[in-house]
């Protein structure tokens, strides 16, 4: 998983709650909290952070994931503008078909 997800996640936690909550989450997860936006990290680390955030704040992981998705929308549109453009259904179907039914 790209590091930008982790850096933005930590920023969102700090803005949504506060620095103390963010640090408590990192301590509970035994995570140093050192990420670069261009690095790649295992997704299990993010899952562990979200679970620890739940334990620290009481906010359910599902609820925070929805909040996270809403807050990430501006980041996605800034860094990946083509991801938010509507794609015509035939192109999606062709992409799935061509990926699924490849000739060997």
PyMOL commands that set and color helices and strands:
alter all, ss='L'
color gray80, all
select helices_A, chain A and resi 3-16+19-28+43-57+61-79+81-83+89-100
alter helices_A, ss='H'
color red, helices_A
deselect
rebuild
show_as cartoon
